[in-house]
């Protein structure tokens, strides 16, 4: 579910940048904790830092002329480049210390990602002096970081594994799980809304359904009746039956982050409801949703199923801080001439 390559890595694949050509080259640019960093690795790490810097300045501002966190953008990018490389080295060393091995499925996923994105990135990467091998190294390293090292630290029996209680508390603060059904406002098979009168009638159906459910009526029966009544208004020829309730029940999680405008009211209202409390309805873009807020994680099976995914969310910042702490004392020796040669100013 959460097997995603970090956005910074994949963004590089799509970025349009190039370095001015020059015949001179270096064997290494910096040495991080005894590991020599070749130019292609340095350039990749530097460009990721540049992309991050772009997000921290006002749109339309020349990045390299800006000030970021009270230092010049050029200095900030160099520092972040080194931090990116320190993380890379730490992940490699830590994975080796853990004797971590990628499964066949892991390697297949990495190969797929690299194979899919490289053709789109090849021209840009070549112009930047970055080859496919380097590109794949960063994807593999990021995968090791997020799905091997992280899981060893924060997963089951890991030294930083959060308690079940902490995970449940985090989820309850961020998500609201709803269960119910939807009454379509669209003429069946089209993108057209039903008539104004039929829209009003759909609201009456939703109101009646919520009332019945709050009075203790059987959910499957109420849903089937409401869906059949709505079908008469929107031209749906499906015959809804109570025994098929599972097929038509809507159950999903709402979050306050990145809410679609048409679900802002639904989301706000859902978070205000008590768990297993009253049934209500809300009008969204194409449906009227009749729903009840239910418990986010119903039992231990669900806690176990969602725990690692939720841990990735709740501990991401802590993990980044941990890496920074672990790499703070790393020795970094730079070749000043090489750093100058591969200057961020050559990025276009």
Beta strands, then each sheet from edge to edge (+ up, - down):
strand 1: 30-32
strand 2: 35-37
strand 3: 67-68
strand 4: 71-72
strand 5: 175-184
strand 6: 250-255
strand 7: 280-283
strand 8: 287-294
strand 9: 332-334
sheet 1: 2+ 1- 9+
sheet 2: 3+ 4-
sheet 3: 6+ 5- 8+ 7-
end
